[in-house]
Amino acid sequence: TGDATAQCSLGVMYYLGNGVPKDAAEAVKWWHQAAGQGNAEAQYLLGLRYAEGDGVPKNSPEAVKWSRRAAEQGHLQAQQFLGRMYYFGDGVRKDDAEALKWWREGAEQGNAEAQYLLGLRFADGNGVPQNVAEATKWYRKAAEQGNADAQRNLGYMYLNGNGVRQDTAEAFKWWHEAAERGDAISQNNLGVIYENGDIVPRDSAEAVKWYRKAAEQRDPAAERNLGLMYARGVGVPEDLVQAHVWWNLAGAQGDKDAQVYLKEVEKEMTAGQKAEAIRQARELFEKPQKK
């Protein structure tokens, strides 16, 4: 009967296949009806579908149009998304200032992703004068809401004393938060910290645990480091096959050190060991990544 909220909700049910067969095109149909009546959530969802070409032909200018309508009503996710469209020049002329305007709108209303992106721009001075104190401020706001990217970057700010007093324990704390949320770079950082024992007591088994979590997400530094642990028998039994596996994967992503290690370890391996290592690496390469 024309209720925009119900139309938007029905679109979500079709999109998710919740109570009805999954049907992105039917979802878009209902979101169009709701969006035309000014429903901000439907406008935002419609913009996403046009951006992705999901349920409707990909059309970046349409994505911008609907995202803008939602953003102008204060929709937080739409503001963050519209900022991205301006930043990358997708469907609209690239405009760093306009991107920052929308990210600031979302950030000041508490959107964690927008806060992180605003912090990133202040950190690198892209579109605004570089200001590490402002970068730290926005990273912290996003990090306190659980944004793993912001937590990782805030950790680096504390490690290097950028915009804050240098504090390695605080860096460790934020990397641990991000690592628990599945951030592979932070997981590798924890592995390094536990392996070296500079900030926390040395714990090789804990180092291996975090290296493995990151390596299973195909982080090349973690793959290289996990290979080193196997080659040296630190935190795990020495295993040249496993060292080869992880260095092979890291090297395939362009890690130069891993490529050197791979050539060296092959001199100590039998043909059978190399064949097994290659088989395992192929299995891991084809396996879905996990956090």
Steps between C-alpha positions, in 0.01 A plus 500: 500500500799729458661491844866589429637334813325174413621524140858543618469209744343276235793581271740389772308171540528432126866596491589269788262222397334522841152342481505521118731376225804727473439752221721810468294639212180480707683666789606786272140540380372555854794722595428715196144551621609587853790717383269698275298585809809630678589198715870557577584136574352390167686778320826385656438133418400591145821698461705200610326272252565741212864530608543122503273410208305266726136449399533789257757594233805670650455876477735716706321833434175342624688372804618855572150642448330270749786511749488879494127502573553277801810691612315832488251351746783420740533128421840414649597210274389694193719794599801273537421326169444828313834625630666193349333564164640855497841388622540241223312697235252217451186625327596858577797731443775419751486760775704453818339797670150365437607156622633653820182703545286184501742303715503783752119503501495130579794516739346775709182293529700202624548282191816298575595435138473872417706582809771258386504641147517857631792400723673343201473821299639712785783251544614509137400862429286396205239769437575679828815636665678212675414498870606198703317620810173515304578162345552351844178656629289344226682166511429484873130574456470224239723260696288539812202386291687187393622602154796267444670719237496795738623283788794384287592853394461636851744231608754634251445854628589383852793293379656795316381778732303673224240735645530324839768420753690190388365200687580149378263341753216711362599400145486135605159552658345642182663241275363229727151651466533510121650151482210357698270652237690322226736771373784305337763775522438539873513124544842494335609793718402302811699205370810719468447643850464156659796365304732786600381537860565876508156617615364181656685189620631293210255223410585308184183292502290817523704652218426197282130522585472859377724445199279209399178700536641770273658252259168323456369835375791502252694782662843460331706629795329251730549219250871582487526520879311175553736332255795626705353354817468159333849521347655578840275278707394792720155467656437198277698187411752563223334416168660593169190397306288750692769766463495442124119517493479842664798649319356378171171680575674818617738496204209466259374832638833666429675470838867514398637359826266202478615435144862489620415272794309269265802448275722433800270248667454305176871412512433303820183323384441176314293494182219336694501771765487773235211329322309473828568863586375613159187287540422653839567852376262447211230377739545805721504731198163364387352493850267787600674751726385517861530738791 
